[in-house]
Amino acid sequence: MAKGHAYVVGATGQVGRAAVRALVADGWEVTAASRRGGRDGTWPTEVRSATVDRNEEGALAAALGDGCDVLVDIVGYDGAHGRQLTGLADRIGSAVVISSGAVYEDERGRSFDTQDEPDGFPAYPVPIPESWRTVAPGDASYSTRKVALERELLAAGEALPTTVVRAGAIHGLHCPGPRELWFVKRALDGRPVRLLSYGGASRFHPVHADNLGELIRLAAANPGSRVLNGADPQAPTVAEIGRAIDAVMGVESETVLFEGRPPEGTVGLTPWTGAHPVVYGMAAAEKELGYRPVVSYEESLPATVEWLSAQLAVRDWREAFPGLVKYQVDFFDYAAEDAWLAARA
């Protein structure tokens, strides 16, 4: 017997694909909505696809029709999206909405929004609990917009029970900005050396899309108004990630570690680099939902490496991964690295 109707907004993105798979496997009737109305090859035929642009006035309301038992919003971004969902509360039994761990700020008011400033990288507790302070809601940045989204939804209370999931550094197949590319491309390029700032000890807690899918599945079956972190069981250092990827690819790389921040430019800079660890606590998800991760970081790597290698075989990395290009950083400036090494030889 079906558990009910689950409506997934943003279903063809990285996390949406995993969420649809998890919900179908758990007995839900699923409608997979996206702007292009596509499908994932791993979905069973009973998944219904829908073409919906949630930013088009009235489009989501029309697509929902009589409503759904749970709405899963992968792409909710700001307060307006929160109000959009609460305005449909009479047709939505409960909601699960993906937010971001980027919403937290430290005791000095530093956050991801200040990380590029001198001494601007936040120093969080390890791990960060969901009760920790956040940036103020607003329209100024990704982080402030996500907090605005959260506040709108949580204020609805029982009118629309919503589980907000603050995701870590999402990884796995179909990632538009795969951090693992930093190591994978170097191995494929035959790059013999890699430089890591802060002694290679930076930690930015990852979360596999399938682990988020599991959290979504559990929250859909157990509605409530709550905030939960979403992260893998481990928070490896950047040096540990490099060794794990080398092992998958069968290569041995020389790692040069240096203390302190990257010098001017990209030398020693990776997509995980930070002066202080960013680790998300998962005790609340374990206690409230009985959450257990379905895959570890290292277990997921072979499939990720294979997918990344296949993408690079047919396209330049900038074309393949726009989520990395947006940082406006050349993560593969080998000439700058060689110059830095030569100056210290």
Secondary structure as GFF3:
##gff-version 3
##sequence-region A 1 345
A	DSSP	beta_strand	5	9	.	.	.	ID=ss1
A	DSSP	alpha_helix	14	25	.	.	.	ID=ss2
A	DSSP	beta_strand	29	34	.	.	.	ID=ss3
A	DSSP	beta_strand	48	51	.	.	.	ID=ss4
A	DSSP	alpha_helix	59	64	.	.	.	ID=ss5
A	DSSP	beta_strand	68	73	.	.	.	ID=ss6
A	DSSP	alpha_helix	79	86	.	.	.	ID=ss7
A	DSSP	three_ten_helix	89	91	.	.	.	ID=ss8
A	DSSP	beta_strand	92	100	.	.	.	ID=ss9
A	DSSP	three_ten_helix	101	103	.	.	.	ID=ss10
A	DSSP	three_ten_helix	112	114	.	.	.	ID=ss11
A	DSSP	alpha_helix	142	155	.	.	.	ID=ss12
A	DSSP	three_ten_helix	157	159	.	.	.	ID=ss13
A	DSSP	beta_strand	162	167	.	.	.	ID=ss14
A	DSSP	beta_strand	169	171	.	.	.	ID=ss15
A	DSSP	alpha_helix	181	188	.	.	.	ID=ss16
A	DSSP	beta_strand	193	196	.	.	.	ID=ss17
A	DSSP	three_ten_helix	198	200	.	.	.	ID=ss18
A	DSSP	beta_strand	206	208	.	.	.	ID=ss19
A	DSSP	alpha_helix	209	221	.	.	.	ID=ss20
A	DSSP	beta_strand	226	230	.	.	.	ID=ss21
A	DSSP	alpha_helix	238	249	.	.	.	ID=ss22
A	DSSP	beta_strand	254	257	.	.	.	ID=ss23
A	DSSP	alpha_helix	283	289	.	.	.	ID=ss24
A	DSSP	alpha_helix	297	314	.	.	.	ID=ss25
A	DSSP	alpha_helix	317	320	.	.	.	ID=ss26
A	DSSP	alpha_helix	322	325	.	.	.	ID=ss27
A	DSSP	alpha_helix	334	343	.	.	.	ID=ss28
###
